[in-house]
Amino acid sequence: MPTSDTSTDAPQGVATHDAGRERAMTPEDITRLFVERSNAGDADGVAALYEEDAVMAFPPGRTTVGRAAIRDLWAEVLSRAPTFEQEPPLPTLESDGIALTSTPPRDGAGARAQVVRRQPDGSWLRLLDQPEFQTPTG
């Protein structure tokens, strides 16, 4: 399978999806692509950042399982036209094709963490996504 689609205007060396979407070629790319696609209202593009059987801990207190369900969730969220800002990443932990990415959110949601996996073509997709959680109060 080719790692790039020359019919797009993606920068040289940047892989794209068949639909012309840029692929995450590093674990950190996923957060940037999420922000870009969310701000464009592209629920399909956001869902494409997830593995087919990914699990997302959202909405709070629930889980959303599978790319199709994640796409439906983001379609609903993005219909309200929220604006997302890039957040500075914490150091990525990576081992044997699995990586943990995280950011300290600007909105005070506690933390954000994602487990991503390298795909056979070298790109990365989210496997587990904890987009917000708070420190338990005790």
N, C-alpha and C positions, 0 to 999 in steps of 0.2 A: 504494500500500500504506500503511495507516495506521501511524503510528509508536508508537501506544500501544493497549493493550487495556483498555478501561474496566471489564472484568469482574474486574480484579485490584485489590489494595490498594496498588499501587505509588504512590509520591509523585507529585503532579501534575508533569508535564513529564518524567517518567522513562519511556522507552519500554520495552515488554515484548515478549518473544517470544510467538508464538501460544499456547504452552503456559503462558503467564502468567509466564514468567521475565523478569526485568529485563534489558534490553540495556545494553551498555556504550556510553554516550553521549560519553565521553571516553576517550582511550587508557588513562589511569590507572585507570578503572573496572574494566578487565579483571582486574587483579591482585586488587582487593577482591572481585569476584564469584567469582574462582577460589577464594580462601580460603573464602568463605562456602559455596560449593557443595561444595568438597572436604570441609570439616568436617561437612557434612550428609550425606556419602556419596553425592552426586548426580553420578554419572559422566556421565549424559546432559546434565546442566546444565553440567558442565565442558566436555564435547565441543562444546556449543553456542557456546562462546566462540571456537571455531576455524573458519576458512574450510573449505569442503568438501575442498580439496586441500592443507591446511596440512601443514607438515613440522615435526616435533618431534625434537630431538636427545636422545632418551631412550628406553630406558635407556642409561646411559653406554656410549659406544662404538658405538651403533646409532642408526638413525633410525626413526621411526614416521611413516608417510605416510597422510594422509587422515583426515577426521573420524571415520569408523567405526573405524579402527584406533586412533585416539587415545582414543575412547570405551572400547574393549575394554581398552586399557592402563590407563586410569584406573579402570575397574571392578575390575581385578585389584589395583591399588595401594590403592584405597579399601576393598577388602574386609578389609584389615588395620587399618582404622580409625585411620590416622595423624591427627595434629593439626597443622594449619598455622597459622602466625601471620602477620599482616600485617607486611610489612617496609617500612621507609621508602623511597620511590622516589627514584632519582636524577633529575635534570632530564630531561624528555622532549624528544626532538628530533623535530620535525614538519616535513614539507614535502610539499605537493601531495597530501594524502590518505594519506600513509604516515607512520608514526611509529615511533621506536625507544624502547622503554621498558626500564628496567633497575632492578635493586635490588641492594644489597650484602647477601647473605644472612646471617642470624644463625647458620646452621649451619656456616659456614666453607667452603661449597662453592665459593668463589672469586668467582662473580658469576652473575647471572641476566639474560638479555636476550631481548627479544621484538620482532619487527617486526609491527606491526598496520596494518590498512588500513581506511579509512573505507568503509562500505558505502553503496549508493544511498539508503538510508533515513536516513543520518546516523549510524548506530551504527558501532561498531568491532569487528573480529574479528582474532584472531591469525592471521598468515600463516606466520611462522617463530617457533619457540620453542626457546631454548637455556636450559633450566631450571637447569642447573648446569654449570660448567666450572671447571677449575683452571688456574693458570698452569703451562705446561709446565716440567718440570725438565730441565736440560740437561746 
